Amino acid sequence: MLHLRVIAPGDRSSAVVELLTADPGVTHLVVFPGAARQPAGDYVTCDVVRENADKVLRELQELGIETHGAIAADDVELTLSEAADRAAEDAPGHGEDAVVWDEIAAKTGEQTVLTGTFLALIVVATMIAGIGVLLDQPILIVGAMVVGPEFGPLAALCVALLRRQPPVVGRSVQALTVGFLAAMVATVLSTWALDAAGLVDRDMLLAERPLTDFIWRPDALSWVVGLLAGVAGMLSLTSKKSGSLVGVLISVTTVPAAANVAVATAYGVWHEAAGSALQLVINLAAIVLAGLLTLVVQLCWWRHVARRAGHAVPRQRVERGATPVSASRRPPRDAG
């Protein structure tokens, strides 16, 4: 569930309370008239099941609450309430699969800012992967995958394309472009430094590397891996079933390719640099395409669920010949 905190201006407070009261997915509604001071208004709190959260947030914004008041939402990890159980039963779909678009926009919007931390992480990840390429060590490649932060801007780009937000698209592309260029330049310099120190040499790059040579040999499977990574990453972002290993799956198709571009450039092995660059472009494009298609499918699916739920109420009324029995009128559950 999500816990909503709403500051409703006095002239809109009644409409807000009526909206929340009428929604079957809303429960634990509490109103503090005149409690808010900045901005001034009534303070309204409630819990809403994730299946209905997007609809409720959209309707609150249509009332102008976002402009004249405030809306905040937090995840509720534990709720012991039969009222909450009834709200979840009445709502269409499953909460773990529900998409809350404003929540996704808020998560990804933070990832579009080109911060020092983002640059440091992507530089470090690419340098680690560069050493892994030279040593033909998958362990180092995996370590670089874990550190890489690039999926944040990629996810933000997908969401912004779907919601038609050119400024966010521009910031996402800027973060990715500057981040990867800075990481590759730093990796070229670090490779030269390690070579000067006698820790690595050009022969290591030219030697047989059976465990990592896939990084600079793009083929049809590159598209497949990129598409699967995009789907997995977007599902981890939009659902409540995310796992830490998803980040590894996302990074495997990007950071290692960028590192191989840098190392090959440092040693003037241009055919390998070109292959790695093509691999990087293919993977980025596949991830964005798959992420965008995943969002479109989820959007269409939840619209279908909402339409089915909207048609269910009239049919229920016709069958019973009266208004539907509310959740509060249901017989109590057997305690056993």
N, C-alpha and C positions, 0 to 999 in steps of 0.2 A: 504494500500500500504506500501511498504518498500522503504526507501530512501537509496540508495547505494552510498558509497564514495569509489572510487577506485584510488589507486596510481599504474599506469601502467608504467613499464620501457619503455624507448624509443623504443626498438626493438619490443615491444609487444603492444604498444599503438594503432597502426592502427588496429590490430586484435581485440582488446577490443572494439574499437569504432564500427567496422563493426559488431561484435557480438551483441552489444546492439542496434544498429540501425536496424538490421534485425529482432529482436524479437518483435512481436506485443504487448507484454505485457509491454514493456519499453517505457517510455515517459519522457519529461522534461530533455532530455540529454544535458549536458553542458560539454565542454572540455576546460581545461586550460593548454595549452602546456607548459611543463617545469616548472610548478608552484611548484611541490613537491621538497623538499630538502632532507628529510630523511625518507625513501629511496628516491633517486632522480628519477624523472619521470614526466609523465603527470598526472594531477589531473582531474579525470573524475567523474561526479556526475549524477545521474538519479533517477527516481522513477520507481519501477516495481510492478505490481500487485502481490499479494501473490500467486495467482495460478501459476505464471510463475517464482516466486522467486527461488524455489529450482533448477529448470533447469538452470537459469542464473548463480546462484552461482556455480553450478557444472561445467558449461562450463568455467567460469572464472578461477576456480582452475585447470582445464585441460590445460589452457594456461600458468600455472605456476605463476599466479599473487600472489597467497598466499605465494609462496616461495620467489619471487623476488620483490614483491611490497606489497600491502596491500589491504584488502577488509573489509569494515565496513558497517553495516546495522542498521537502526533504524526504528521503527514503525512511520508511518505518520498518525496522528489522524484526521487531516482535510485537504482535498485537494479540492479547488474550481477550476476545470479545465475541460473543455470539452475534452481535449486531454486525460486526465486521465479516463474520463468516456468511451471514445472509446476504450482505452486499456483494461479496465475491460470487455467491451462487447466482444472484440476479443479473450480474454483469455478463455480457457476451465474451466469448473467447477465454484465453488463459492469461493470467497476469504475468507469468514469466516470459511470454512471447509478445506482450503488448509493447507498442512503440509510442513513446511520449516525445513528440517532435521538438517541443521547446526544450526538453531536457537534453536531447541529442545536440541541438544547436548550441546550448550553453556549454556542453562538454567539449565539442569540437571547436567552438569559437575561441576558446582559450589557447588552442594549439596552433592558431594561425599567427601568433605574435612571435616575431623573430627575436628571441631572448638569448642572453648569454649562456644560460643553462642548456637550451636546445642546441646551440652551436657547439658547446663543449662536449655534449653527449654524442652528437653525430660525428664530430672529429675523432673523439676517442674510439668510438665503435669502428670507424673506417680504418684507423691506424692499427687496431687490433686485428681486423680482418686482413689488412695488408701483410702483416707478419704471418698470419695463418696461411695466406696464399703462398708465400715464399717457402714456408716449412711444410706445405701440404698437410696441414693439421686441421681436421674438422672440429676439434675441440675449441680451438681459437675462433673458428668461424662461428660456432654456436655462441661463444662468449660475446662476439660482436653483435650477433642477432639480438641477444638479450638487452644489450646496452642501447641499440639503435632506437631513436625516438621518432622516426620518420612517418609512422602510421598516423600520428595525430594530424598533421597537415593534409595527408592523403584522405583521411576520413572527413575532415572539414571541407575539402574540395568536393567530395561526393555530395555532402549535404547541401553545400552552397549551390551546386549545379542543379540539384533537384528543386531547391526553393528559390532559384533564380536571384541570387544575391551576388552581383558582380564584385562589390568591394571585398567580400570574403573570399571569392575565387582568386582575386588578385593577391590578397595577403597570403593565401595558401601556396600559390605558385611561387611567390617571392620567397617564402620560408624554405620551400623545397629546393629551389634553384640556388639560392645563396648558401643554404646548408650543405648541399652536396658539393658545390664548387669549393667552398671553404674546406670541407673535409678532404677532398681529393688533393687540393694544393698542399694541405698540411701533411698528407700521407706521402706525397712526392718528396717533400722536404725531409720527412722522417726517414724515408727509404734511403735518400742520399746520405743522411747523417749516419745511419746504421751501416751503410756500405763503407763510408770513410772510416768507421770504427772497426771494420773487419768482421762485423757480425753477420752480414748477409752479402751476397754478390749476385751478379747477373746470371751466372750458371744455375742458380737455384730456381730462377724463373723459367729458364729454358729446359730444365730437366723434366723428366716424366713426372706428372703430378696426377695420378689416377683418382685421388680422392677429391680434388678441387678443380680439375680442368673443365668441369661442366660450367663453371662460372663464366667462361669466355667463349663457350660454344653454344650460341642460341639455336634452338630448334623448335619444332612444334610443341614439345613438352614445356618449353618456357612459357608459352601462352597458357597452357593448361594449369601449370603451377601458379602463375600469376592470377588467373581467374579464381582458382580455388582459394588462394590466399585472400583475395578481395572479399569473397563471400564469407569466409570464416571471420575475418577481421570485422566486417560490418555487422554480422550477427552478434559478435561479442560486444559490440558497442551498443546495439539497440535492444538486446535482451538482457535478462538477469542471469544468464548462464555463461558468463564470460569466464575465461580461465587464463592463467598467466602464460601458458604455452602458446596462446594465440599470437602473442607478440613475437615469439620465435618464428612461427610460420610466416608472419608478415615480413619480418626482416630478412629472411633467408633469400628473398628474391631481389633485394635492393642493396643493402650495405656491402655484401661481398662483391657484387658486380662493380660498384663504385671504387672499392679498394683495388680490385684487379686493374681497373682503368688507370689508377694512380701509379701503381707499381710498374705496370707495363710502360707507362709514359716515362717514368723515372729512368728506365733502362733503354728506352727507345725501341721497344718491341711493338711496333705500331699495329701490326695485324692483330695482336692479342688485345691491345688497347681498344681497337675498333670493335672487335667482337664483344668485349666486355661492355662497351658503351651501348652497343645495340641491345645486349642482354638487359641492361639497366632500363633503357627506354621501353622495351617490350614489357618488362615486368611492371613498371610504373603505369603504363597505359592499361595493361590487363587488370591491375588492381583497381584502378579508378573505374574502369568500365564495369567490372564485376560488382564493385561496391555500389555504383549508381543503379545498376539493374536490380540488385538486392533490395535497395531502398524502394524502388518503383514497385517491385512485387509486394513488399510489405505494405506499402501505401494502398495498393489496389486490394489486397487481401483484407485489411482492416476496414476499408470502405465497404467491402462486401459484407463483412461481419456486422458493421453498423446498420446496413440496410436490412439485413435479416432480422436484427434485433428490433428495428423500427417497425417491421411488418408483424412481428410476433405479438405485440400488444393488442392491435385491433382484432386479430384472429382470436386471441384469448377472450376478449370481451364478447365477441359474437358467440363463442361456444358456451360461455358461462351465462350470457345474458345480463351481465352486470359488470361493474368495474372490477379489475383484477384484485385478488386478495393481496394485500400488502405484506411485506416481509414481517412486519410487526404483528400481524394477525395469525401467523403460522402457529400450529400447535407446538408446544415445547418439545425439544428433542428428548429421547429416552436417555436418562442419565447413565444407564448401563451401557 
